Amino acid sequence: MFRASIKELEEGLFIAKSSDGRVMIIDSREKEFKSGFSPMELLLIAVAGCTAIDMSTILGKMRQRYEDLEVVIEGERRKDYPKIYEEINIKYKLRGRDLDYSKVKRAAELSQEKYCSVGLTVKRGGSKIDYEIEISDE
């Protein structure tokens, strides 16, 4: 079981600490004063991290060797409360020789439809997630 606590350091600034001692700053202050991510930014980062791990694992099993994998994520939130992400866009950017686009696409589909528990949780909450794939051999 995962366990963590959140403690307010000052107005709008919090520290998250896991039971095993890892820490992270969470910040809800105005952008010019930010020293950490907001909870909603962390949600997008969690989706990107989850699907990046999936892609690495699945492509490895498919024997698709790449030199670089980057996942870029953007989200557009509702104007009204609750201000959930209405639309999330993911771009998978891979660099490597002899990458098979159909296998990369299948890996992305498997992540989006079966393995990425964070993304699937967000989708069930009403967000639409789209993705695109960009492959470069240079």
Secondary structure, 3 states (H helix, E strand, C coil): CCCEEEEEEECCEEEEEECCCCEEEEECCCHHHCCCECHHHHHHHHHHHHHHHHHHHHHHHCCCCCCEEEEEEEEEECCCCCCCEEEEEEEEEEECCCCCHHHHHHHHHHHHHHHCHHHHHHHHCCCEEEEEEEEECC
